[in-house]
Amino acid sequence: MEVFFYGLFMDQDILRNNGIHPANPRKAYLNDYTLKIGDRASLVKCENEKAYGIVMTVGDDEITRLYAEKSVADYLPESVEVITDTNEQVTATCYNLPPALLTGTNKKYAQALHKLAEKLDFPAAYLDRIAENFT
């Protein structure tokens, strides 16, 4: 299955350390969503915004096991249409927190996400939006 990751799970090493074997990673964005960082990251519908991430092919059993982990068990899957950096439209599953559960702040998480997003060469304006969570 195709999964759109937008938080620290964009890092394939983190996925591999969790027993996930991703394939075919591609940079992508999701229209009309914005990134929100509380204790963890989530995407929230927001007209005229873009959320950036990586779409990867992951086994159904692997993704089920990953999101069964206690720290991410509240995330719910939804089907989304992402656009890759080669302009391919891909139907993917994206895991998000229900908005009522998006609470708190996590500067350390935001800093780690900023570093990863910078490494992935996401747009400067997007990096600035992440940096607002720790500056």
N, C-alpha and C positions, 0 to 999 in steps of 0.2 A: 504494500500500500504506500501511497505517497503521503508524506507528513511534512507540514510546514512548521519548522522550528524558528523561534524568534528570540529566545532567551539563551541561557548558557548551554542548553542542549544543542545549539548550533555547532558546538565544539565536538567533532567526531571522536576525539580522545575520551571525552567525558562519556559519550554514548558507549564506546567500546568498553570502558571501565565498568559500565553498568550491564554488560553482556549483550549489547545491541550491536548489530553488524550492518551499519547503513551503507547504501550503495547509491550511485548516481547523484551526488550532491550538486545543487545548482543554486546560485544566488537568485533571490526572488523578492517580490514585494506584494503586499496585499492592499488593495485600494479600500478606502473608506473605513480604515481601522487605525487606531493610534496605540502606541506602547504606553502602558502605565506600569510603574514600578512601586510596589508596596513591599511587603515582606519578600515577595517573589514578583516575577514579571507576568503580565497578562496583556492581551489585546482587547481593546474596547472599541465598539463601533463609533466612528467619528467621521462624518461626511467631509470629503475633500482632504483627508489625511492619507498617509501611506505608512505602513509598517514593513520593515525590511527583515529578511531572514534567509534561511536556507531550506529548500525543499529537498527531501531525500526519500529514497525507497527503503522501507523498513518492514520486516515481517510482522504480520498481524499479532502473533503470539508474543513477539518481542516488545511491541508497543504497549500491549495490554499489561505485560509484566512491568515495564518501565513506569507506567502511570498507576500501578497498584502500590508503588512505594509511598509510604505514609506522607512524606513532605509534598507530594504532588497528586495525591489521591483525590483531591477536591476538583482537579481540572476536568473539564468536560469536553468531549470531542464535538467538533462541528465541521461541516463540509464547507470549504472555501475555494475560490478561484484565484490562484496566484499567477503573476506574470514573471517569467524568468528573465535573466539578463540577456537572453537571446530572443526575447519577445514571444516565447511559447506560453500559451495559457494552459495551466495545469490544475486539475481538480485535486485538492489535497485535503487531508484531515488536519485540523489545527486544534490544539488543546488549550482551553482558556478557563480561567477562574470565573465563577459567577461574580458579577460586579459587587455584590454585598460582601464577598469574602476578600476583596482586594483592599486590604488595610495595612497600616503600618508603613514603615520606611526601612530601607536596607541599603545603606551607603556602600557597604562592602560589595554587595551583589551588583549595584549600579556601576561601581568602579570596574569590577571584573567584566561586566557586560560591555562597558565602553571600550575596554582594552580589546576584547574579542571583536566587536563591531569595527573598530579601527583596523585591526588585522585583516578583516574581511573587506576593507575598503568601501564601507557604506558611505553615503553622502554626508558631507560636513554638517549640514543642518540637522540630520538625524543624530549624529554624534553629539552635537550641542544639546539636543533634547534629552539624551541619556545623561549627559554631564550635569544638567539641572538637578538631578537627583542626588548629587554628592558635592556640589559646590556651594 
